[in-house]
């Protein structure tokens, strides 16, 4: 029969978890409050492959479906615990394990007085799924002998994104743009009928893009200019994004999952030398896609990860610090050369982020207790942004968005939890390569949260919360003596 033995039942649970992670990286690379936007290459045209009709721009049905897979995996996983009582490792502080639950309860309180109930409800449901992922890792995966099997789903999702990004790099972006222009010329795509929600972006088309549009036939150029500004920018962008919302999100996925994927490959001893060749190829492609994504923060975070990785080498402290310092100096030098023109032009995206953060701080001072509601920063930002500032829907800082959306208590609960988790993991001595890789990926995710919004993107948030709970509960000796679960 199917799944007769305990080990077979564990495999079913882990395969379901892997499917959930893979699907997240394939279909859910958009922020939860932007479910009407599909992968940028479609420029707002609905994706039939995931059951979305031209009359329905919502991604809600597939999202609910994959949450059902998470729920099934969760039920099966918790049923596999030999001990009915939920026990935590003695080395893990109890307050750290239950603090995310307190943060979530505060999100529910903020939901009661939100400025936009629909937007906040979508955000809170997503936060609930992150919480489920965290406790699934904390109480179940950390006790399972075969737990690494689930990570292969995330590794396959990363490979799919890298393959798609490579296609974009070598002609895919141009082909997509040409196809959209052909549909505009044939009348299949009417710019005036593109989703009204997508027209919230305002401003002028950048000069370098306007020059390319002007080269089109006059009638076609006029119609292209009628498209929402954000879509026009994506149409003519040379930055890669894979299946993600935009290039910085692809960079976040690479930083989070590339170390884990490499560790999984190198851990397959029975593959012999093939595993080394595959890992080397994956590293080259992953780093190339990170570079081609054009993510400046991604580059800097990669330098930090490389330096931290050197500190794990079995060498003298002096040599390790020397290698880490050399890597960081060379990386920063390359960054300065690559983006010299960007800073000469005034680093507009950096200035824009300071505007977002200032608005978040102002909102937190005006609504210090419960904020404006989970996921509602775009509404608060409209009240505080300068007339000539570009609009945004998210703060581009996961930590400050908690202050704006759920008040000072929500901000403190979130900050103390991640600060405490970082402190606990930094003090943990890890020798298992996969666990070291998970810690590196989580460090990257936490750092990117200072300048991006990975918390609100399921493809990033779900594997991050799952690995965080898992890693916090890993036994300090890293040996699981049971064949299945404790």
C-alpha positions, 0 to 999 in steps of 0.5 A: 500500500501507499506510505505503509511504513513510517519512513514512507509517510515521512517522504510523502510529507517532505515531497508535499513540502517540496511541491509547495516550495517549488510552486511558490518559486514558480507562481508566487513571485509577486507581493501578496497585495499585487495579485493582479500583476502577473510576471512582468514579461506578460505586461499585464496580459493574464496567464492562462496557464494558471487558470486566469481568464482575460476577465479575471486578473486575480491570482487568488485561486492558485494562491488558495490552492497552494495554501491548501497544499501547505495545510495538508503538509502541515497536518501530515507533518505534525501527525508524524510527531511521535510525541504529542506534546510540542517540545522545544530544544533546551537550547532555544529560548521559549520567548524566541519560539513564541514571539512570532505568534505574538507578532501575528496576534498584533497584526490581527489587532491592526486588521480590525482598524485598517484603512483598507480591509481587503488589502490587509486581509490578503496580507494577514492571510499571507503572514499566517502562512509564514507562521505555519511555515515557521512552526512546521520547520521548528517542530517537524523538519528539525526532528526528521531524519530525511528533512533535506528532501524538502529543500530539493523543491526549493532548489528546483524552483531556483533552477527554473528561475535561473533557466528562465533568466538565461533565456531572457538574457539571450534573446528572451527579453527582446522576443517578448517586447517584439511580441507585445508590440506585434499584439498592439499593432494587430489590435489583440492588445489594447493599451487602454484596456490594461488593468486600471490598478496597474495605472497607479504609476505616474511620471515621465518615460525615461529618456533612454526608453523614449528614444527606443519608442520613438524609433517605432512607427508613429501609431505604434509608438503612440499606443506604447506610450499609453501603456502604464509607465511601470509596464513600459519600463519593464518592456524595455528593461535589460535586467533579468527577473526570471519568474519573479516580480522584478529583478531585485526579487530574483536577486533575493531568491538567488541569495537565499537559495543558491547556498542551500542548492550548492550544499545539497548538490555537494552532499550527494557523495554517490554522484562522484565527480559529477556533483562537483561539476554540477555545483560549479555550473550552478554557482557560475550561472547563479552568480551570473544571473545575480550580476545580470539582475542589476541588483546593487543591494544584491551585489553588496549582500553577496560580498558579505556572504562571501566574507562570512563563508570564508570565516567557516573555513578550517584555517587560522583566524588570521588567514580567514580574516585576511581572505574575508577582507580581501574578498570584500575589498575586491567586491567593493572595488568592482561595485564602485566601477560597475555602478559609477555612472549610477551614482554620478546620476544621483542614485535615484533609487536610493533617494526614493527609498529614503523618501519611503522610509521617512513616510513610514516613520511619519506614519508610525508617529501618527498611528503609534499603536496599531498603524494603518493596517497590514499591507497598507503603506501605499495609502499612508505614503500618498499622504506624505510623499512629495508631489514629484516623488514616484508612487510605491505600494511597499516601504522597501524595508520590511522592518519599517513597514511593520512600524507604519502598518501595525504601529510601534508594538508590531515593529518592536515584536518583529525586530526583536524576533529577528534580532534574537534569531540572528543572535541565536544562530550566530552563536550556534556552532554548525558543521553540517554544510546544508545548515551552514548554507541555510544560515547564509541564505537567511542572513542574505534575506534579513539584510535584503529586508532593509532595502526590499520587501521580501516578507511580502513575496511568498516565493521569498518569505515561505522558504525563509520562514521555514528554514528559520524555524528549522535551523533554530530547532536543529540539535546542537550536536546535529545528529538525529538518532531516530529513523524518522522523528523524535 
